[in-house]
Every structure is written in structure tokens, then in C-alpha cells.
Amino acid sequence: MSDRPHLLLVDDERSIREPLAQYLGRNGFRVTAVESASEARLRLNANAIDMVILDIMMPGEDGLSLCRHIRETSEIPVILLTARTEETDRIVGLEMGADDYVLKPFSPRELVARIKVIFRRVATGGQRVTAPDGANYSFAGWLLKTQERTLVDSEGVSLPLSTAEYNLMLAFATRPNSVLSRDQLLDITQGREANAFDRAIDNQISRLRKKIEPDPKNPTLIKTVWGGGYTLSAEVRKL
């Protein structure tokens, strides 16, 4: 069995899809290239995919819809390919769970570099965050259980967390009411292999807020500190 990462490339433009698939193949990846979201869904169900490279603008189901589906059903990293230059369009993609985006036209070499950054981060994810002595943390009606890597609400319902969500929650719980920048959060939770365009932390914060905030659009627990980063605004007890 090949140990090369398996990429799923989804782009309806043959003139981009085929040369890019060849380039990625020459740079150490296995590549499955398809032209539509429907084909991509079939491949995702049939194959072990390590990352999806996804064009936003496609006929039929667009890339944003497929990105949402991928994020709802898996933790497979997603890089968006987009010709859209408006910041709001890029933010929408990131909020739907994309790990990065590349603006068309782009350098294939740059894309390979970003793919490798994400794979390195995935490979080291969670290694820099550990709970001292297996401690649990109580805050605002929630209990973070480090052995089970779950959150338990005030009614005793257990909420499973992804590795990224758990690492973030642990970082906040061990540093309550401290402002943590994006760079610090990357260092703490994943080992920073990021570049100036990295918005992975923002994606993960958004997902975590949807799980624990009464109103994720107006968060009261994980607050944004403009120009600074994020903070857990709650009293935390170590149990």
C-alpha cells in the first residue's frame, strides 16, 4: 500500500484539473481528480482521502456546499481554490470549515507548500497540549473531562470533541481570562507550521462556539479580543 497522501482534486475546469493533478503527482501525492461535487461525494465514500483540494465555483453543487458536507461528516482537511477576491467570500469558506484557500491564478508550487503545511500540522496536532495530572476543568456549567476528551453540560450530557476542538478548549481552560493570539493558539495546540494566510484557528473557534455558546453569533464564553486574539471569559475550577 502506498504511503503517499491521497488528495482528492475537485475542479470543473479540465485545463486546470489535469495539469495540476500531474504536478501534484510528481510532488509525492496520489491524486484522484474529478470535475463535480457529485463525483467527489462518491470518491469520498469509496476511498480513504487525506485532503480535498476544492474549487468553489462549479456548476451544480458548488464547492462551499461540498465543503460544508465534508466538515459535517469528517475532519478531512480542505483547501479551497477560488477566483473570488472579496474578503467576505473567503471568510464564508473558512467559516464553513476550510483549512486554507488559494486565489486563482496560483502557483502550483505555492499550493504544494500549503498542502505540506497542513499535513505537518495534522501530524503534530495535539502533541503540545497535555492536561496536568489528568485534571478536569469546570466552567460556566461545563465540565472538560481530559481523560475522555469530552465536554459535559450541566445536565450531564457528554459532548464529543474533535482533536482540534479539545486542544483549543484545554488551552483556554488552563489559561482562563488570558488573551491568546492566533499565533499563541497555534503554538499551544498544534505546533505552528503556519503562514500569513493561516485562518485555521478562526475555523476551529467558530466550530467550538457552535457547540458551547447559547448564541454563537454573540459569544459570551469564548470572546474575540480585537487586534489581540481570543479569551475564555469564565471562572475555571481545576478538579
N, C-alpha and C positions, 0 to 999 in steps of 0.2 A: 504494500500500500504506500502511496506517495505521501511524504511528509510535507509537501509544499502546500501552503494555504490555498484554499479553494475559493475563488472570487466569482460572484455572480454579477455580470455586467449587463445592465438593462438600459438600452438606448435604441430609439426607433430609427435613428439615422445610420444607415449602413456605412456611410463614408467615415463616420466616427467609430462605430462599434467594432468593425472588423480590424482596422489598423491598431486600435487601442488594445483589443484582445491579443493581438500578436505581440505588441510591445510588452504588455504585462506578462505574457507567457515567457518572453525572452528574459524577463527580470525576476524569474523564480517563482511565479504563481501558476496554479492551474486556473483556467478561466472557462466558465460557461457563459456564453453571450446570447442574449435573447432580445427581441425587439418590442416586447409589450409586457405590461404588468400581469396579464393573464398567464403568459408563458412563465414569467418569473414565479408566480404563485405555485405553478406545477413543479418547477425546479426546486423551490424551497421545500416542498413536501416530499420530493423524491430523493434529494441529495443532501449531504452534510455540507452546508455552506458556511464559510468562515467570515465573509464580509460581502456586503452588497454595494456595488457602485451604481448609482441610480440617477438617471436623467429625470428632471422634474417635468418638462414639457413633452408629453406624449399623447397621441390620440387615444380615445377610450379612457380607461382609468389612468390618472396621471401619477407622477412619482410621489407627490405628497400623500395621496391616498394609500399607495403601497407602503410608503414609509410608516404611516400610522399603523397599518396592519402588521408590519414586521415588528414594530416596537410593542404592540399589544400582545404578541404571541411569542416573542423571543428576545434575547439580548444580543442578537447578531449586530455587529457594528454596521452603520450605514454612512456612506459618503454621497452627498448629493452633487450632481453635475447640473449647473444652472446657468442660463444666459441672462437671467434676471439680475439687474444691478441695483434695484431698490433694496435698501436695508430691511424694510418691513417684510419683503418676500423671503429674504434669507432667514430672518428671525422666525417666521412661521415654520419653515422647515426644521430649524433647530428645536423649536418648541414641540414639534411632533416627534422628536426623538432622534434626529440625525446627529451623528457624531462630528461631522465636519461638512464643509461644502467647498467646491472648486468652481470658479467662474469660467465659463466658456468665453473665448477660446483659452485653452490652458496648455501648459507644458506637460506632456506625459511624465517627464522626469519629476516634476513637482507632485503629480498625483502619486507616483510610486513612493516618494518621500513621505507623503501624508499617510498613505496606507501603512507604511512601516512604523510610523509614529504611533498609530492607533494599535497595531499589533503588539508593539513593545509595551504599551500602557496596559493592554488587556493581560499580557503575560505576567506583569508585575502587580496587577491590581490587588489591593488588599494586603500587600506584604508589609506596608509601613504603618498599619493601624492595628494595634492589639489592645485588648481590654485588660488592664492590670488586675491580676489575680481572679480573672473571670467575673469581675464585678458587674452588677446590674445597675441601671440608672433610671430614676423615676423623675418625671417632669410633666406638669400640666395634664395630669390624668393618664399619661402614657408610661409604660414600663419597657425599657430597652433591655432585652434579655440577650446577653452576649454569647452564652453557650448555644442557644437555639438560633441566634442571629435573627430575631424577630422583635416586633413591637407588639405590645399587648395594650388594648384600650381599657377604659375604665370599667367596662362590662366584662372584661376577661377574654375578649375576642382577640385571637392572635393574628397579626398581620405579617405575612412573609415579606422579606425584603430581598431585592437583588443584591449582589455583592457591592455594587457601586453605592446603592442606597444605604446599605448597612454601614459601609465605611464612612460615608458622609454623616450619618446620624451619630455614629460613635465619635467622630471628630467634634461635632457640635456638643454632644453630651459631656465630653471631657474638657470642653472649653466654653462653658455657658457664658453668655453676655460678653463674649470677646468678639471683636470684628476680625473675621478671617477673609483675607483676599482670595481671589480665584487662584493665584499662584500658590498661596499657602495651602489651599484645599487640595490642589493637585499634588503638591509635595507630600502632604499628610496622608492622603487617601490612596494615591496611585503611583507615586514616583513620577516626577514631572518630565515628560518627554514631549512637551507641547511646543507650539509655535504661536506667533502673534494672533493667529486666527482661531485658536482653540476656544470653543464655547461649550465643551463637554460638561463642565461644572454647571453651567446655567441649565442645560438639559436635565441633569440629574436633580438639581434643586427643584425644578418645575415638577418633576415626577414625584419627588418626595412630598412636596407641598400638597399635591393632589391626594395623597394618602393620609396626611395628618392634619391638614388645616380645615377648619369648618368652611371657610371661603378661600380657596386657593388664590383667587384674584386679589384678595385683600388679606394677605397673610399676617397673622398675629404672633406666630411662633418663630418661623424662620424668616427674618426680616432682611430686606435689602438695605444696605448702607451705601448710598450713592457715592461713587468715587472711591469706595472702600472695599466692599465685598458683601459678606453675609454674616448674620449673627443669630444665635439661638436666644431669643428673648424669653427666658423662663428660668425659674429656680430649679436646680437639679440636685437630687439627693443620690449619693452613691450607696448602694445596698450590698 
